[in-house]
Amino acid sequence: MPWLTGTALLHSVMMQEKKGMLKVWNMALVILTYLLAIFGTFLTRSGIIASVHAFAQSSLGTYFLLYLAGALVVSVVLLLKRLPQLHSDHRLESVLSRESSFLFNNLFLVGIMFVVLWGTLFPLLSEAVRGVKISVAAPFFNQVNVPLGLALLFLSGVCPLIAWRKASARNLRRHVLSPLTLAFLATAVLYTAGIRHIMALIALAICLLASGTIVLEFYRGTRAHRLASRGTVVQAFLTLIRRNRRRYGGYIIHFGYLLNRVVPQ
């Protein structure tokens, strides 16, 4: 769970750096990520949940719970005290913008986190309220998180193609046409090869779209640097990476995530 909120923070903090937006939201993500890490430790150390990751029941769980409550109270008080210093410098200007795509990315990640949190706590809540411990199995998480995960994959493919502030539908169509065509043709080939599962085809199509976008971003950046410096392709590529390590490092991480979704475990 803290991985999900931490990943959301890594994306939304770029909006704060570039546009001075989502300051309160980012502070809330920092607090939530830390508290969830402590909460996960509490679950494994208290023994209230039966899991291969949990330790035997001990008295440490009580201390973790008290610390968790104290950290929550102190964090909320400090956040409220500093609210006047956390006003956004800009506002969201258009739904069709990179800022909007980052915001949706955060909402999907936090939504997945709440689904996992609810599925984790539901057996405890059902036992406390009704006296019957109802387990939540994989079908529940798959039913809710698979659509959210596919939406995240789609955003990872479309977000780099959307301009900051406000993008026109015409420019977006022009930029997304090549990777979208690649994804459509590859999916048609997969369907012809015998893959008939609808969700699998959708997932593979979105992964191909996102992969095509990443390759296209590297190609466009390398081409622009080569034309500007009149050097070799290798020199232009290395210059591109050296001058934009965070951006293209992020693309490499996205590509690794796509491989993790496609390649069987």
C-alpha positions as CSV (number, residue, x, y, z in Angstrom):
1,M,0.0,0.0,0.0
2,P,2.7,2.6,0.8
3,W,4.3,1.6,-2.6
4,L,1.1,2.8,-4.3
5,T,0.8,6.1,-2.5
6,G,4.6,6.7,-2.9
7,T,4.3,6.1,-6.6
8,A,1.5,8.6,-6.8
9,L,3.7,11.1,-5.0
10,L,6.6,10.6,-7.5
11,H,4.2,11.6,-10.3
12,S,2.3,14.4,-8.6
13,V,5.4,16.1,-7.2
14,M,6.4,16.9,-10.8
15,M,3.4,19.1,-11.0
16,Q,4.5,20.9,-7.9
17,E,8.0,21.4,-9.3
18,K,6.8,22.6,-12.7
19,K,3.5,24.4,-11.9
20,G,3.4,24.9,-8.1
21,M,0.2,22.8,-7.9
22,L,-1.0,20.0,-5.6
23,K,1.1,21.1,-2.6
24,V,-1.5,20.0,0.0
25,W,-2.2,16.8,-1.9
26,N,1.5,16.0,-2.0
27,M,1.9,16.6,1.7
28,A,-1.1,14.3,2.3
29,L,0.5,11.6,0.2
30,V,3.8,11.9,2.2
31,I,1.9,11.5,5.4
32,L,-0.2,8.6,4.1
33,T,2.8,6.8,2.7
34,Y,4.6,6.9,6.0
35,L,1.5,5.9,8.0
36,L,0.8,3.0,5.7
37,A,4.3,1.7,6.1
38,I,3.8,1.8,9.9
39,F,0.4,0.2,9.5
40,G,1.9,-2.6,7.5
41,T,4.4,-3.2,10.2
42,F,1.6,-3.2,12.8
43,L,-0.3,-5.8,10.8
44,T,2.7,-8.2,10.5
45,R,3.9,-7.7,14.1
46,S,0.5,-7.8,15.9
47,G,-0.6,-11.1,14.5
48,I,-4.1,-10.0,13.9
49,I,-4.0,-11.2,10.3
50,A,-3.0,-14.7,9.4
51,S,-0.5,-14.5,6.6
52,V,2.8,-16.0,5.5
53,H,4.3,-12.4,6.0
54,A,3.0,-12.1,9.5
55,F,4.9,-12.9,12.7
56,A,3.6,-14.6,15.7
57,Q,1.3,-12.5,17.9
58,S,3.1,-10.3,20.4
59,S,2.6,-7.2,22.5
60,L,4.5,-5.0,20.0
61,G,1.3,-4.5,18.0
62,T,-0.1,-2.3,20.7
63,Y,2.9,0.0,20.7
64,F,2.8,0.3,16.9
65,L,-0.9,1.1,17.0
66,L,-0.3,3.9,19.6
67,Y,2.6,5.3,17.6
68,L,0.4,5.2,14.5
69,A,-2.4,7.1,16.2
70,G,0.1,9.7,17.5
71,A,1.8,10.2,14.2
72,L,-1.5,10.7,12.5
73,V,-2.6,13.3,15.0
74,V,0.7,15.2,14.8
75,S,0.8,15.1,11.0
76,V,-2.7,16.4,10.5
77,V,-2.2,19.2,13.1
78,L,1.1,20.3,11.3
79,L,-0.6,20.1,7.9
80,L,-3.5,22.2,9.0
81,K,-1.2,24.7,10.6
82,R,0.8,25.2,7.4
83,L,-2.1,25.3,5.0
84,P,-1.7,29.0,4.3
85,Q,1.8,28.3,2.9
86,L,0.6,25.5,0.6
87,H,-1.6,27.5,-1.8
88,S,-1.3,26.4,-5.4
89,D,0.4,28.8,-7.8
90,H,-1.7,27.7,-10.7
91,R,-5.0,26.1,-11.4
92,L,-5.9,23.2,-13.7
93,E,-6.8,24.8,-17.1
94,S,-8.0,21.9,-19.1
95,V,-9.1,18.3,-18.7
96,L,-7.0,17.5,-21.8
97,S,-3.6,18.4,-20.4
98,R,-0.6,16.6,-18.8
99,E,-1.6,18.0,-15.4
100,S,-5.0,16.4,-15.7
101,S,-3.4,13.0,-16.7
102,F,-1.1,13.2,-13.6
103,L,-4.1,13.9,-11.4
104,F,-6.0,10.9,-12.9
105,N,-2.9,8.8,-12.4
106,N,-2.9,9.8,-8.7
107,L,-6.6,9.0,-8.3
108,F,-6.2,5.5,-9.8
109,L,-3.2,4.7,-7.6
110,V,-4.9,5.9,-4.4
111,G,-8.1,4.1,-5.5
112,I,-6.1,0.8,-5.8
113,M,-4.6,1.4,-2.4
114,F,-8.0,1.8,-0.8
115,V,-9.2,-1.4,-2.5
116,V,-6.2,-3.3,-1.0
117,L,-6.8,-1.6,2.4
118,W,-10.5,-2.5,2.4
119,G,-9.8,-6.1,1.3
120,T,-7.2,-6.4,4.1
121,L,-9.3,-5.0,6.9
122,F,-12.7,-6.4,5.8
123,P,-12.2,-9.8,7.5
124,L,-11.4,-8.0,10.8
125,L,-14.3,-5.6,10.5
126,S,-16.8,-8.4,9.7
127,E,-15.6,-10.5,12.6
128,A,-15.9,-7.4,15.0
129,V,-19.4,-6.5,13.8
130,R,-21.0,-9.8,13.0
131,G,-18.8,-12.3,14.8
132,V,-18.1,-14.1,11.5
133,K,-14.7,-13.8,9.8
134,I,-15.3,-13.4,6.0
135,S,-12.1,-13.8,3.9
136,V,-11.5,-11.7,0.8
137,A,-9.9,-13.7,-1.9
138,A,-8.2,-12.8,-5.2
139,P,-11.4,-12.5,-7.3
140,F,-12.4,-9.4,-5.3
141,F,-9.1,-7.7,-5.9
142,N,-9.0,-8.7,-9.6
143,Q,-12.6,-7.5,-10.2
144,V,-11.8,-4.0,-8.9
145,N,-8.1,-3.5,-9.5
146,V,-7.8,-4.9,-13.0
147,P,-9.9,-2.0,-14.6
148,L,-8.0,0.5,-12.5
149,G,-4.7,-1.1,-13.5
150,L,-5.6,-1.0,-17.2
151,A,-6.5,2.7,-16.9
152,L,-3.1,3.3,-15.3
153,L,-1.4,1.5,-18.2
154,F,-3.4,3.6,-20.7
155,L,-2.4,6.8,-19.0
156,S,1.3,5.8,-19.1
157,G,0.9,5.5,-22.9
158,V,-1.0,8.7,-23.4
159,C,0.4,11.1,-20.8
160,P,3.8,11.7,-22.5
161,L,1.9,12.8,-25.7
162,I,-0.2,15.4,-24.0
163,A,1.1,18.9,-23.7
164,W,1.2,20.9,-20.5
165,R,-1.5,23.4,-19.6
166,K,-3.8,22.7,-22.5
167,A,-3.6,20.3,-25.4
168,S,-5.6,20.4,-28.6
169,A,-7.5,17.2,-29.7
170,R,-5.9,17.6,-33.2
171,N,-2.3,17.5,-31.9
172,L,-3.1,14.6,-29.6
173,R,-4.6,12.6,-32.5
174,R,-1.5,13.4,-34.5
175,H,0.9,12.2,-31.8
176,V,-1.0,9.2,-30.7
177,L,-1.7,7.9,-34.2
178,S,1.5,5.9,-34.7
179,P,1.6,4.0,-31.4
180,L,-2.2,3.5,-31.6
181,T,-1.9,2.0,-35.1
182,L,0.9,-0.3,-33.9
183,A,-1.2,-1.5,-31.0
184,F,-4.2,-2.1,-33.2
185,L,-2.3,-4.1,-35.8
186,A,-0.4,-6.1,-33.2
187,T,-3.7,-6.9,-31.4
188,A,-5.2,-8.0,-34.6
189,V,-2.3,-10.4,-35.2
190,L,-2.7,-11.8,-31.7
191,Y,-6.4,-12.3,-32.2
192,T,-5.6,-14.2,-35.5
193,A,-3.0,-16.2,-33.7
194,G,-5.7,-17.6,-31.3
195,I,-5.9,-15.2,-28.3
196,R,-9.6,-14.7,-27.7
197,H,-9.8,-13.5,-24.1
198,I,-11.1,-9.9,-24.3
199,M,-9.4,-8.6,-21.2
200,A,-6.1,-10.1,-22.3
201,L,-6.4,-8.5,-25.7
202,I,-7.2,-5.1,-24.1
203,A,-4.3,-5.4,-21.7
204,L,-1.9,-6.4,-24.5
205,A,-3.2,-3.6,-26.7
206,I,-2.7,-1.0,-24.0
207,C,0.8,-2.3,-23.2
208,L,1.7,-2.1,-26.9
209,L,0.4,1.4,-27.0
210,A,2.5,2.5,-24.0
211,S,5.6,0.7,-25.4
212,G,5.1,2.4,-28.7
213,T,4.9,5.8,-27.0
214,I,8.1,5.2,-25.1
215,V,10.0,4.2,-28.2
216,L,8.5,7.2,-30.0
217,E,9.6,9.6,-27.3
218,F,13.2,8.2,-27.4
219,Y,13.2,8.5,-31.2
220,R,11.9,12.1,-31.3
221,G,14.3,13.2,-28.6
222,T,17.3,11.6,-30.3
223,R,16.3,13.0,-33.7
224,A,16.0,16.5,-32.3
225,H,19.4,16.4,-30.6
226,R,21.0,15.0,-33.7
227,L,19.6,17.7,-35.9
228,A,20.7,20.4,-33.4
229,S,24.3,19.1,-32.9
230,R,24.8,17.4,-36.3
231,G,26.5,14.5,-34.5
232,T,25.9,10.8,-34.7
233,V,22.8,8.9,-33.5
234,V,24.7,7.4,-30.5
235,Q,26.0,10.8,-29.4
236,A,22.6,12.4,-29.7
237,F,21.0,9.5,-27.7
238,L,23.6,9.8,-24.9
239,T,23.2,13.5,-24.8
240,L,19.4,13.1,-24.6
241,I,19.7,10.7,-21.6
242,R,22.4,12.8,-19.9
243,R,20.3,16.1,-20.1
244,N,17.0,14.5,-19.1
245,R,17.9,11.7,-16.7
246,R,14.7,11.8,-14.7
247,R,12.4,11.9,-17.7
248,Y,13.9,9.1,-19.7
249,G,14.7,7.2,-16.6
250,G,11.0,7.3,-15.8
251,Y,10.3,5.9,-19.3
252,I,12.7,3.0,-18.7
253,I,10.8,2.3,-15.4
254,H,7.5,2.4,-17.3
255,F,8.9,0.0,-19.8
256,G,10.0,-2.4,-17.1
257,Y,6.5,-2.2,-15.6
258,L,5.0,-3.1,-19.0
259,L,7.3,-6.1,-19.3
260,N,6.2,-7.2,-15.8
261,R,2.5,-7.0,-17.0
262,V,3.1,-8.9,-20.2
263,V,5.8,-11.6,-19.5
264,P,4.3,-14.5,-17.5
265,Q,5.6,-14.8,-14.0
